Amino acid sequence: MDLYRGEIRAVGFDFAVRGWALCDGRLLLIRDQTALFSLFGATYGGDGRETFALPDLRGRSPLHKGHHRLGEVGTTRSIGSDQSSVQEASRVEGGTLAVTFMISLYGWFPTFDEQASANYLKEQIPRWRSRDDELPLIAEGRLFSFERAPNGWACCDGQLLPINQFQELFSSVGTTYGGDGIRNFALPDLRDSIPMEYGSSPRRSPGHTFVSPAQDTLDLLREGDADLDNFGTHAPDVPAEEMADGGADFLALNYCIALDGIYPSQDWSD
């Protein structure tokens, strides 16, 4: 599978493999990592002349940039258990760090029929890569340390795309995230939001934005300077049975950043 320089991935182990580094805010010498520095500069720290810093996600949740600029550290907020007041939660090593979530517009079609997926690649995107096994899945989401989307990717900003130009992507996500389903459909809108795995409840199906009223836990799902007075219009109520068990808790993982890999070009000829 393709790997982009500056890409961020979550792992279940406590070390970084060769070619990767933990997202722990460490300083690197620009002369040793000129290509990586060219992607995000001193966004995450460093003097920008001799050193630059990697993203620091220790104790923080990755937040898709929007009102929060790339590299901005934020606090977290949660809804009180009575769902009538919004209170600021205590800071936990910064709470969030704004990075970039992107979605793949092309790639392997998500199907159990490998031959059908291979035929799609051969017919639709012969210029994408020289090796089929380097392709992402269509509608695959990934995390990046920089702002610009590589060719074949788009930022998860909720933009509308024409169905007639992205038929395979539309067949994968439909109007889950918006659009009229006739002429257009929307990409996921993660601006100033934290993604989560959807659960078994209908209220936790893909595309729903909501806030969990967990007690004494850091369970922000809408963050920062969002319109906190109108949470009800953005976030459906959480079922009572989910409130009883404390809502959505958190699970600690390690985030690593790729020091090597494909340079994220926007030129289709690359």
Order of alpha helices (4+ residues) and beta strands (2+ residues): beta-beta-beta-alpha-beta-beta-beta-beta-beta-beta-alpha-beta-beta-beta-alpha-beta-alpha-alpha-beta
